[in-house]
Amino acid sequence: MSLVEEYAELQWDLIARRTLLAASALLAVFLGYLLVRNADSVSTSQPSHSEPMEQADAKLSEFTFTQSKGDVVQWQVQAKQARIFEHEQRALLHDVSLTFYGGDGEEVRVHGDEGMLNTASKDFALSNREAPVTVITKSGYTIYTNHLVWTDKSKEIRTEDPVRIVGPGLEIQGFGLLGRMESEEFEVLHDVHVDLVPVS
């Protein structure tokens, strides 16, 4: 190989290396741009989860809401924490205890991890993250379900979720529940299974 050919080959090798180096630099810049752009989009999407907390008109460590008819208390909601949204007329509740009062002073108690109260209609919903919502009736029955909705106008509780009712000598399972709190009548709506259990 002549000196000229060697020189030409070195030149082409140098050009190829510079081209590869430039391409690598461009690729690195492009990847860096994509990483920064994705990081920005993630950071801008994060506040959407915490936004409702920041927009709350009031945050309370203890919350009590009482519904009365005349001088008679019909029911009362208590929560360990509450976030109030006045414009939307709702309160988001945490660690909720709900008590229905009968005319004879007896009580039906409901417990849930989380709840949402409509302060205008007085309707509310209760749900649990793990253990079921429990309804303890004055006649000694306990109702278990994952989600429960109270409609104040009709004085009814309702769910479409699985339901289990346990009481003296009886266990009922099925789907859906309609409960009339004033008369304390509860109806499992679908796929009802009844088992007799020994009374302890």
C-alpha positions in Angstrom: 0.0 0.0 0.0 1.4 3.4 -1.0 1.8 6.3 1.4 -1.0 8.2 -0.4 -3.4 5.2 0.0 -2.5 4.9 3.7 -3.1 8.6 4.2 -6.5 8.4 2.5 -7.5 5.4 4.6 -6.6 7.2 7.8 -8.6 10.2 6.6 -11.7 8.1 6.0 -11.2 6.3 9.3 -11.0 9.7 11.1 -14.1 11.0 9.3 -16.0 7.8 10.2 -15.0 8.1 13.9 -16.0 11.8 13.9 -19.4 11.0 12.3 -20.1 8.2 14.8 -19.1 10.6 17.7 -21.4 13.3 16.4 -24.3 10.8 16.0 -23.7 9.6 19.5 -23.7 13.1 20.9 -27.0 13.9 19.0 -28.5 10.7 20.4 -27.5 11.5 23.9 -29.0 15.0 23.6 -32.2 13.6 22.2 -32.5 11.0 25.0 -31.8 13.8 27.6 -34.5 15.9 26.1 -37.0 12.9 26.3 -36.1 12.3 29.9 -36.5 15.9 30.9 -39.8 16.2 29.0 -41.2 13.0 30.7 -40.0 14.2 34.1 -41.9 17.5 33.5 -45.1 15.7 32.5 -44.9 13.4 35.6 -44.3 16.3 37.9 -47.2 18.3 36.4 -49.6 15.4 36.7 -48.8 14.7 40.4 -50.7 17.6 41.9 -54.0 16.4 40.5 -54.2 13.8 43.4 -53.5 16.2 46.1 -55.4 19.1 44.5 -58.7 18.4 46.3 -57.0 18.6 49.7 -55.5 22.0 48.8 -58.8 23.3 47.5 -60.8 22.3 50.7 -62.4 25.3 52.3 -61.9 23.9 55.8 -60.0 20.9 57.3 -61.2 19.7 60.7 -59.7 17.1 63.1 -63.1 16.4 64.6 -66.4 16.7 62.7 -70.0 16.2 63.8 -73.1 16.7 61.6 -76.6 16.2 63.2 -79.9 15.9 61.3 -82.9 16.7 63.3 -86.7 17.0 62.8 -88.0 19.5 65.2 -86.4 18.8 68.6 -85.8 15.1 67.7 -82.4 14.0 66.5 -82.8 11.6 63.6 -79.1 10.7 62.9 -75.6 12.0 63.5 -72.4 11.6 61.7 -69.0 11.9 63.5 -65.6 11.7 61.9 -62.0 11.9 63.1 -61.1 14.1 60.1 -63.1 16.1 57.5 -62.4 18.2 54.5 -65.2 20.6 53.7 -66.0 21.9 50.2 -68.6 24.6 50.6 -69.1 25.4 46.9 -69.7 21.7 46.1 -71.8 21.3 49.3 -69.9 18.2 50.3 -67.7 16.9 53.1 -65.1 14.2 52.7 -64.8 12.2 56.0 -62.2 9.8 57.4 -62.9 7.3 60.2 -66.6 7.7 60.2 -69.2 6.7 62.8 -72.9 7.1 62.0 -75.8 6.7 64.5 -79.5 6.5 63.6 -81.9 7.3 66.5 -85.3 5.6 66.8 -88.3 7.2 68.3 -87.8 5.1 71.5 -84.2 6.3 71.9 -82.7 3.1 70.5 -79.8 3.3 68.1 -78.5 1.8 64.9 -74.8 2.3 64.4 -72.7 2.3 61.2 -68.9 2.4 61.0 -66.7 3.1 57.9 -63.2 4.2 57.0 -64.2 6.9 54.6 -67.4 8.8 53.8 -68.8 11.6 51.6 -71.7 13.7 53.0 -73.8 16.0 50.7 -74.5 18.9 53.1 -77.5 20.1 50.9 -79.4 16.8 50.4 -78.1 15.1 53.6 -77.3 12.0 51.5 -74.0 10.3 52.2 -71.9 7.3 51.2 -69.6 5.1 53.3 -66.9 2.7 52.2 -64.0 0.8 53.7 -60.5 0.1 52.3 -60.2 -3.4 53.7 -62.7 -4.6 56.3 -66.4 -4.2 55.5 -68.6 -1.4 56.6 -70.6 -2.6 59.6 -74.2 -1.8 60.5 -75.2 -2.8 64.0 -78.9 -2.9 64.5 -80.8 -2.5 67.8 -82.3 -6.1 67.4 -78.8 -7.6 67.5 -78.0 -8.2 63.9 -74.8 -7.0 62.2 -74.7 -6.2 58.5 -71.4 -6.3 56.6 -70.8 -4.8 53.1 -68.1 -2.9 51.2 -70.1 0.2 50.3 -73.2 1.8 51.6 -75.3 4.8 50.5 -77.9 6.7 52.6 -80.7 8.6 50.9 -82.2 11.0 53.5 -85.4 11.8 51.6 -86.5 8.1 51.6 -84.7 7.2 54.9 -83.1 4.2 53.2 -79.6 2.6 53.0 -78.7 0.8 49.9 -75.8 -1.1 48.3 -75.3 -3.3 45.2 -72.2 -5.0 46.7 -72.0 -8.4 48.4 -73.8 -8.4 51.8 -73.6 -10.6 54.9 -76.0 -10.4 57.8 -75.2 -12.2 61.0 -77.6 -12.5 64.0 -78.9 -14.8 66.6 -79.2 -18.2 64.9 -79.0 -16.9 61.4 -76.6 -15.9 58.7 -77.7 -14.4 55.4 -75.5 -13.8 52.3 -76.3 -12.3 48.9 -75.9 -9.2 46.7 -77.5 -5.9 47.2 -79.3 -4.5 50.2 -82.2 -2.2 50.8 -82.7 -1.1 54.4 -85.5 1.1 55.8 -84.0 2.6 59.0 -87.3 3.9 60.6 -88.9 0.4 60.6 -85.5 -1.4 60.7 -86.4 -3.6 57.8 -83.5 -5.0 55.7 -83.9 -6.8 52.4 -81.1 -8.7 50.6 -81.9 -8.2 46.9 -80.2 -11.0 44.9 -78.7 -14.5 45.2 -79.9 -14.9 48.8 -78.5 -17.8 50.8 -79.7 -18.4 54.4 -77.9 -20.6 56.9 -79.0 -21.5 60.4 -76.2 -21.3 62.9 -76.1 -22.5 66.5 -76.9 -19.8 69.1 -74.0 -19.4 71.5 
